Amino acid sequence: MPNDRFIFVGNQIVIDEELELCSNVKGTVLNPSGNKDLLTKLESSLVQDDFAHEQNLIIKEDGKTLLVAGCAHNGIVKIIDHLRATGNDSPDHGIRGFHLYNRSADKHEDPAIVRLITEYLKNTGSKYYTCHCTGLESYKILKEIMGEKIGYLATGSQLII
């Protein structure tokens, strides 16, 4: 049903010089294990969700870049790689959940995988803020390795960048 109030985003849309949306992140590098429990309906069947619809907002202001999104079902590593492939640098700051905790199964991501993700993020030089779906066990590993390059946001937190 056509509606001129909606603009559907394929891979990327530049809204203006400060705002950009990208989606359709692909690949299987360091996929969160909890994704296996997340399905979508395709015709009459339930299939593994590819999360191609998930949006990543890039805000550019005063020479800084901020990545904002919800839960990184696609995997934070693939999202950063996707940004780089679409002509963006690593963000100066990133705010999003890392999806390293499967709430329905009450299972944390394998610590070895969390360490691989952490080393990748540390090497980007960015500062990240994560939240709910990262899980506290994974956050402890991230914090131990990344130090001040990672922070945790909870309901009511304020952040000035």
Contact map, one row per residue, 1 for C-alpha under 8 A:
11100000000000000000000000000000000000000000000000000000000000000000000000000000000000000000000000000000000000000000000000000000000000000000000000000000000000000
11110000000000000000000000000000000000000000000000000000000000000000000000000000000000000000000000000000000000000000000000000000000000000000000000000000000000000
11111100000000000000000000000000000000000000000000000000000000000000000000000000000000000000000000000000000000000000000000000000000000000000000000000000000000000
01111110000000000000000000000000000000000000000000000000000000000000000000000000000000000000000000000000000000000000000000000000000000000000000000000000000000000
00111110000000000000000000000000000000000000000000000000000000000000000000000000000000000000000000000000000000000000000000000000000000000000000000000000000000000
00111111000000000000000000000000000000000000000000000000000000000000000000000000000000000000000000000000000000000000000000000000000000000000000000000000000000000
00011111100000000000000000000000000000000000000000000000000000000000000000000000000000000000000000000000000000000000000000000000000000000000000000000000000000000
00000111110000000000000000000000000000000000000000000000000000000000000000000000000000000000000000000000000000000000000000000000000000000000000000000000000000000
00000011111110000000111000000000000000000000000000000000000000000000000000000000000000000000000000000000000000000000000000000000000000000000000000000000000000000
00000001111110000000011100000000000000000000000000000000000000000000000000000000000000000000000000000000000000000000000000000000000000000000000000000000000000000
00000000111110000000011110000000000000000000000000000000000000000000000000000000000000000000000000000000000000000000000000000000000000000000000000000000000000000
00000000111111000001111000000000000000000000000000000000000000000000000000000000000001000000000000000000000000000000000000000000000000000000000000000000000000000
00000000111111100001110000000000000000000000000000000000000000000000000000000000000000000000000000000000000000000000000000000000000000000000000000000000000000000
00000000000111111011100000000000000000000000000000000000000000000000000000000000000000000000000000000000000000000000000000000000000000000000000000000000000000000
00000000000011111111100000000000000000000000000000000000000000000000000000000000000000000000000000000000000000000000000000000000000000000000000000000000000000000
00000000000001111111000000000000000000000000000000000000000000000000000000000000000000000000000000000000000000000000000000000000000000000000000000000000000000000
00000000000001111111000000000000000000000000000000000000000100000000000000000000000000000000000000000000000000000000000000000000000000000000000000000000000000000
00000000000000111111000000000000000000000000000000000000011110000000000000000000000000000000000000000000000000000000000000000000000000000000000000000000000000000
00000000000001111111100000000000000000000000000000000000111100000000000000000000000000000000000000000000000000000000000000000000000000000000000000000000000000000
00000000000111111111110000000000000000000000000000000000111000000000000000000000000000000000000000000000000000000000000000000000000000000000000000000000000000000
00000000100111100011111000000000000000000000000000000011110000000000000000000000000000000000000000000000000000000000000000000000000000000000000000000000000000000
00000000111110000001111100000000000000000000000000000011100000000000000000000000001000000000000000000000000000000000000000000000000000000000000000000000000000000
00000000111100000000111110000000000000000000000000011111000000000000000000000000000000000000000000000000000000000000000000000000000000000000000000000000000000000
00000000011000000000011111000000000000000000000000111100000000000000000000000000000000000000000000000000000000000000000000000000000000000000000000000000000000000
00000000001000000000001111100000000000000000000000110000000000000000000001000110010000000000000000000000000000000000000000000000000000000000000000000000000000000
00000000000000000000000111110000000000000000000001010000000000000000000001000100000000000000000000000000000000000000000000000000000000000000000000000000000000000
00000000000000000000000011111000000000000000000000000000000000000000000000000100000000000000000000000000000000000000000000000000000000000000000000000000000000000
00000000000000000000000001111110000000000000000000000000000000000000000000000100000000000000000000000000000000000000000000000000000000000000000000000000000000000
00000000000000000000000000111110000000000000000000000000000000000000000000101100000000000000000000000000000000000000000000000000000000000000000000000000000000000
00000000000000000000000000011111000000000000000000000000000000000000000000101100000000000000000000000000000000001000100000000000000000000000000000000000000000000
00000000000000000000000000011111101000000000000000000000000000000000000011100000000000000000000000000000000000000000000000000000000000000000000000000000000000000
00000000000000000000000000000111111000000000000000000000000000000000000011100000000000000000000000110000000010000000000000000000000000000000000000000000000000000
00000000000000000000000000000011111100000000000000000000000000000000000000000000000000000000000000010100000010000000000000000000000000000000000000000000000000000
00000000000000000000000000000001111111000000000000000000000000000000000000000000000000000000000000111100000010000000000000000000000000000000000000000000000000000
00000000000000000000000000000011111111000000000110000000000000000000000010000000000000000000000000000000000000000000000000000000000000000000000000000000000000000
00000000000000000000000000000000111111100000000100000000000000000000000000000000000000000000000000000000000000000000000000000000000000000000000000000000000000000
00000000000000000000000000000000011111100000000100000000000000000000000000000000000000000000000000000000000000000000000000000000000000000000000000000000000000000
00000000000000000000000000000000011111110000000110000000000000000000000000000000000000000000000000000000000000000000000000000000000000000000000000000000000000000
00000000000000000000000000000000000111111000011110000000000000000000000000000000000000000000000000000000000000000000000000000000000000000000000000000000000000000
00000000000000000000000000000000000001111100011110000000000000000000000000000000000000000000000000000000000000000000000000000000000000000000000000000000000000000
00000000000000000000000000000000000000111111111000000000000000000000000000000000000000000000000000000000000000000000000000000000000000000000000000000000000000000
00000000000000000000000000000000000000011111111000000000000000000000000000000000000000000000000000000000000000000000000000000000000000000000000000000000000000000
00000000000000000000000000000000000000001111100000000000000000000000000000000000000000000000000000000000000000000000000000000000000000000000000000000000000000000
00000000000000000000000000000000000000001111110000000000000000000000000000000000000000000000000000000000000000000000000000000000000000000000000000000000000000000
00000000000000000000000000000000000000001111111000000000000000000000000000000000000000000000000000000000000000000000000000000000000000000000000000000000000000000
00000000000000000000000000000000000000111101111100000000000000000000000000000000000000000000000000000000000000000000000000000000000000000000000000000000000000000
00000000000000000000000000000000000000111100111110000000000000000000000000000000000000000000000000000000000000000000000000000000000000000000000000000000000000000
00000000000000000000000000000000001111110000011111000000000000000000000000000000000000000000000000000000000000000000000000000000000000000000000000000000000000000
00000000000000000000000000000000001001110000001111100000000000000000000000000000000000000000000000000000000000000000000000000000000000000000000000000000000000000
00000000000000000000000001000000000000000000000111110000000000000000000001000000000000000000000000000000000000000000000000000000000000000000000000000000000000000
00000000000000000000000110000000000000000000000011111100000000000000000011000000000000000000000000000000000000000000000000000000000000000000000000000000000000000
00000000000000000000001111000000000000000000000001111100000000000000000000000000000000000000000000000000000000000000000000000000000000000000000000000000000000000
00000000000000000000001100000000000000000000000000111110000000000000000000000000000000000000000000000000000000000000000000000000000000000000000000000000000000000
00000000000000000000001100000000000000000000000000111111000000000000000000000000000000000000000000000000000000000000000000000000000000000000000000000000000000000
00000000000000000000111000000000000000000000000000001111100000000000100000000000000000000000000000000000000000000000000000000000000000000000000000000000000000000
00000000000000000000111000000000000000000000000000000111110000000011100000000000000000000000000000000000000000000000000000000000000000000000000000000000000000000
00000000000000000011110000000000000000000000000000000011111000000011100000000000000000000000000000000000000000000000000000000000000000000000000000000000000000000
00000000000000000111100000000000000000000000000000000001111100001111000000000000000000000000000000000000000000000000000000000000000000000000000000000000000000000
00000000000000000111000000000000000000000000000000000000111110001111000000000000000000000000000000000000000000000000000000000000000000000000000000000000000000000
00000000000000001110000000000000000000000000000000000000011111111100000000000000000000000000000000000000000000000000000000000000000000000000000000000000000000000
00000000000000000100000000000000000000000000000000000000001111111000000000000000000000000000000000000000000000000000000000000000000000000000000000000000000000000
00000000000000000000000000000000000000000000000000000000000111110000000000000000000000000000000000000000000000000000000000000000000000000000000000000000000000000
00000000000000000000000000000000000000000000000000000000000111111000000000000000000000000000000000000000000000000000000000000000000000000000000000000000000000000
00000000000000000000000000000000000000000000000000000000000111111100000000000000000000000011000000000000000000000000000000000000000000000000000000000000000000000
00000000000000000000000000000000000000000000000000000000011110111110000000000000000000000011100000000000000000000000000000000000000000000000000000000000000000000
00000000000000000000000000000000000000000000000000000000011100011111000000000000000000000011111000000000000000000000000000000000000000000000000000000000000000000
00000000000000000000000000000000000000000000000000000001111000001111100000000000000000000010111000000000000000000000000000000000000000000000000000000000000000000
00000000000000000000000000000000000000000000000000000001111000000111110000000000000000000000011100000000000000000000000000000000000000000000000000000000000000000
00000000000000000000000000000000000000000000000000000011100000000011111100000000000000000000001110000000000000000000000000000000000000000000000000000000000000000
00000000000000000000000000000000000000000000000000000000000000000001111100000000000000000000000110000000000000000000000000000000000000000000000000000000000000000
00000000000000000000000000000000000000000000000000000000000000000000111110000000000000000000000111100000000000000000000000000000000010000000000000000000000000000
00000000000000000000000000000000000000000000000000000000000000000000111111110010000000000000000111100000000000000000000000000000000000000000000000000000000000000
00000000000000000000000000000011001000000000000000100000000000000000001111110000000000000000000001100000000000000000000000000000000000000000000000000000000000000
00000000000000000000000011000011000000000000000001100000000000000000000111110110000000000000000000000000000000000000000000000000000000000000000000000000000000000
00000000000000000000000000001111000000000000000000000000000000000000000111111110000000000000000001100000000000000000000000000000000000000000000000000000000000000
00000000000000000000000000000000000000000000000000000000000000000000000111111111000000000000000001000000000000000000100000000000000000000000000000000000000000000
00000000000000000000000000001100000000000000000000000000000000000000000000111111100000000000000000000000000000000000100110000000000000000000000000000000000000000
00000000000000000000000011111100000000000000000000000000000000000000000001111111110000000000000000000000000000000000000000000000000000000000000000000000000000000
00000000000000000000000010000000000000000000000000000000000000000000000101111111111000000000000000000000000000000000000000000000000000000000000000000000000000000
00000000000000000000000000000000000000000000000000000000000000000000000000011111111100000100000000000000000000000000000000000000000000000000000000000000000000000
00000000000000000000000000000000000000000000000000000000000000000000000000001111111110000000000000000000000000000000000000000000000000000000000000000000000000000
00000000000000000000000010000000000000000000000000000000000000000000000000000111111111000000000000000000000000000000000000000000000000000000000000000000000000000
00000000000000000000010000000000000000000000000000000000000000000000000000000011111111111100000000000000000000000000000000000000000000000000000000000000000000000
00000000000000000000000000000000000000000000000000000000000000000000000000000001111111111100000000000000000000000000000000000000000000000000000000000000000000000
00000000000000000000000000000000000000000000000000000000000000000000000000000000111111110000000000000000000000000000000000000000000000000000000000000000000000000
00000000000100000000000000000000000000000000000000000000000000000000000000000000011111110000000000000000000000000000000000000000000000000000000000000000000000000
00000000000000000000000000000000000000000000000000000000000000000000000000000000001111111000000000000000000000000000000000000000000000000000000000000000000000000
00000000000000000000000000000000000000000000000000000000000000000000000000000000001111111110000000000000000000000000000000000000000000000000000000000000000000000
00000000000000000000000000000000000000000000000000000000000000000000000000000000001100111110000000000000000000000000000000000000000000000000000000000000000000000
00000000000000000000000000000000000000000000000000000000000000000000000000000001001100011111000000000000000000000000000000011100000000000000000000000000000000000
00000000000000000000000000000000000000000000000000000000000000011110000000000000000000011111110000000000000000000000000000000100000000000000000000000000000000000
00000000000000000000000000000000000000000000000000000000000000011100000000000000000000000111110000000000000000000000000000001110000000000000000000000000000000000
00000000000000000000000000000000000000000000000000000000000000001110000000000000000000000011111000000000000000000000000000000111100000000000000000000000000000000
00000000000000000000000000000000000000000000000000000000000000000111000000000000000000000011111100000000000000000000000000000111100000000000000000000000000000000
00000000000000000000000000000000000000000000000000000000000000000111100000000000000000000000111110000000000000000000000000000001110000000000000000000000000000000
00000000000000000000000000000000000000000000000000000000000000000001111100000000000000000000011111000000000000000000000000000000111000000000000000000000000000000
00000000000000000000000000000000000000000000000000000000000000000000111100000000000000000000001111100000000000000000000000000000011111000000000000000000000000000
00000000000000000000000000000000000000000000000000000000000000000000001110110000000000000000000111110000000000000000000000000000011011000000000000000000000000000
00000000000000000000000000000001010000000000000000000000000000000000001110100000000000000000000011111100000000000000000000000000000011100000000000000000000000000
00000000000000000000000000000001110000000000000000000000000000000000000000000000000000000000000001111100000110000100000000000000000011100100000000000000000000000
00000000000000000000000000000000010000000000000000000000000000000000000000000000000000000000000000111110011110000000000000000000000011100100000000000000000000000
00000000000000000000000000000000110000000000000000000000000000000000000000000000000000000000000000111111111110000000000000000000000010000000000000000000000000000
00000000000000000000000000000000000000000000000000000000000000000000000000000000000000000000000000001111111000000000000000000000000010000000000000000000000000000
00000000000000000000000000000000000000000000000000000000000000000000000000000000000000000000000000000111111000000000000000000000000000000000000000000000000000000
00000000000000000000000000000000000000000000000000000000000000000000000000000000000000000000000000000111111000000000000000000000000000000000000000000000000000000
00000000000000000000000000000000000000000000000000000000000000000000000000000000000000000000000000001111111100000000000000000000000000000000000000000000000000000
00000000000000000000000000000000000000000000000000000000000000000000000000000000000000000000000000001111111110000000000000000000000000000000000000000000000000000
00000000000000000000000000000000000000000000000000000000000000000000000000000000000000000000000000011100011111000000000000000000000000101100000000000000000000000
00000000000000000000000000000001110000000000000000000000000000000000000000000000000000000000000000011100001111101100000000000000000000000100000000000000000000000
00000000000000000000000000000000000000000000000000000000000000000000000000000000000000000000000000000000000111111100000000000000000000000000000000000000000000000
00000000000000000000000000000000000000000000000000000000000000000000000000000000000000000000000000000000000011111110000000000000000000000100100000000000000000000
00000000000000000000000000000000000000000000000000000000000000000000000000000000000000000000000000000000000001111111000000000000000000000000000000000000000000000
00000000000000000000000000000100000000000000000000000000000000000000000000000000000000000000000000000000000011111111100000000000000000000000000000000000000000000
00000000000000000000000000000000000000000000000000000000000000000000000000000000000000000000000000010000000011111111110000000000000000000100110000000000000000000
00000000000000000000000000000000000000000000000000000000000000000000000000000000000000000000000000000000000000111111111000000000000000000000110000000000000000000
00000000000000000000000000000000000000000000000000000000000000000000000000000000000000000000000000000000000000011111111100000000000000000000000000000000000000000
00000000000000000000000000000100000000000000000000000000000000000000000000011000000000000000000000000000000000001111111110000000000000000000000000000000000000000
00000000000000000000000000000000000000000000000000000000000000000000000000000000000000000000000000000000000000000111111111000000000000000000110011000000000000000
00000000000000000000000000000000000000000000000000000000000000000000000000000000000000000000000000000000000000000011111111100000000000000000000010000000000000000
00000000000000000000000000000000000000000000000000000000000000000000000000001000000000000000000000000000000000000001111111110000000000000000000000000000000000000
00000000000000000000000000000000000000000000000000000000000000000000000000001000000000000000000000000000000000000000111111111100000000000000000000000000000000000
00000000000000000000000000000000000000000000000000000000000000000000000000000000000000000000000000000000000000000000011111111100000000000000000011001000000000000
00000000000000000000000000000000000000000000000000000000000000000000000000000000000000000000000000000000000000000000001111111000000000000000000000000000000000000
00000000000000000000000000000000000000000000000000000000000000000000000000000000000000000100000000000000000000000000000111111100000000000000000000000000000000000
00000000000000000000000000000000000000000000000000000000000000000000000000000000000000000101000000000000000000000000000011111110000000000000000000001000000000000
00000000000000000000000000000000000000000000000000000000000000000000000000000000000000000111110000000000000000000000000011011111000000000000000000001000000000000
00000000000000000000000000000000000000000000000000000000000000000000000000000000000000000001110000000000000000000000000000001111100000000000000000011100000000000
00000000000000000000000000000000000000000000000000000000000000000000000000000000000000000000111000000000000000000000000000000111110000000000000000001110000000000
00000000000000000000000000000000000000000000000000000000000000000000000000000000000000000000111100000000000000000000000000000011111000000000000000000111100000000
00000000000000000000000000000000000000000000000000000000000000000000000000000000000000000000001111000000000000000000000000000001111101000000000000000111100000000
00000000000000000000000000000000000000000000000000000000000000000000000000000000000000000000000111000000000000000000000000000000111111100000000000000001110000000
00000000000000000000000000000000000000000000000000000000000000000000000000000000000000000000000010000000000000000000000000000000011111100000000000000000110000000
00000000000000000000000000000000000000000000000000000000000000000000001000000000000000000000000011111110000000000000000000000000001111100000000000000000000000000
00000000000000000000000000000000000000000000000000000000000000000000000000000000000000000000000011111000000000000000000000000000011111110110000000000000000000000
00000000000000000000000000000000000000000000000000000000000000000000000000000000000000000000000000111000000100000000000000000000001111111110000000000000000000000
00000000000000000000000000000000000000000000000000000000000000000000000000000000000000000000000000000000000000000000000000000000000001111111000000000000000000000
00000000000000000000000000000000000000000000000000000000000000000000000000000000000000000000000000000000000100000000000000000000000000111111100000000000000000000
00000000000000000000000000000000000000000000000000000000000000000000000000000000000000000000000000011000000110100100000000000000000001111111110000000000000000000
00000000000000000000000000000000000000000000000000000000000000000000000000000000000000000000000000000000000000000000000000000000000001111111111000000001000000000
00000000000000000000000000000000000000000000000000000000000000000000000000000000000000000000000000000000000000000000000000000000000000011111111100000000000000000
00000000000000000000000000000000000000000000000000000000000000000000000000000000000000000000000000000000000000100110010000000000000000001111111110000000000000000
00000000000000000000000000000000000000000000000000000000000000000000000000000000000000000000000000000000000000000110010000000000000000000111111111100100000000000
00000000000000000000000000000000000000000000000000000000000000000000000000000000000000000000000000000000000000000000000000000000000000000011111111111110000000000
00000000000000000000000000000000000000000000000000000000000000000000000000000000000000000000000000000000000000000000000000000000000000000001111111100000000000000
00000000000000000000000000000000000000000000000000000000000000000000000000000000000000000000000000000000000000000000011001000000000000000000111111100000000000000
00000000000000000000000000000000000000000000000000000000000000000000000000000000000000000000000000000000000000000000010001000000000000000000011111111100000000000
00000000000000000000000000000000000000000000000000000000000000000000000000000000000000000000000000000000000000000000000000000000000000000000011111111100000000000
00000000000000000000000000000000000000000000000000000000000000000000000000000000000000000000000000000000000000000000000000000010000000000000001001111110000000000
00000000000000000000000000000000000000000000000000000000000000000000000000000000000000000000000000000000000000000000000001001111000000000000001001111110000000000
00000000000000000000000000000000000000000000000000000000000000000000000000000000000000000000000000000000000000000000000000000011110000000000011001111111000000000
00000000000000000000000000000000000000000000000000000000000000000000000000000000000000000000000000000000000000000000000000000001110000000000001000011111100000000
00000000000000000000000000000000000000000000000000000000000000000000000000000000000000000000000000000000000000000000000000000000111000000010000000000111110000000
00000000000000000000000000000000000000000000000000000000000000000000000000000000000000000000000000000000000000000000000000000000111100000000000000000011111010000
00000000000000000000000000000000000000000000000000000000000000000000000000000000000000000000000000000000000000000000000000000000001100000000000000000001111110000
00000000000000000000000000000000000000000000000000000000000000000000000000000000000000000000000000000000000000000000000000000000000000000000000000000000111110000
00000000000000000000000000000000000000000000000000000000000000000000000000000000000000000000000000000000000000000000000000000000000000000000000000000000011111000
00000000000000000000000000000000000000000000000000000000000000000000000000000000000000000000000000000000000000000000000000000000000000000000000000000000111111100
00000000000000000000000000000000000000000000000000000000000000000000000000000000000000000000000000000000000000000000000000000000000000000000000000000000000111110
00000000000000000000000000000000000000000000000000000000000000000000000000000000000000000000000000000000000000000000000000000000000000000000000000000000000011111
00000000000000000000000000000000000000000000000000000000000000000000000000000000000000000000000000000000000000000000000000000000000000000000000000000000000001111
00000000000000000000000000000000000000000000000000000000000000000000000000000000000000000000000000000000000000000000000000000000000000000000000000000000000000111
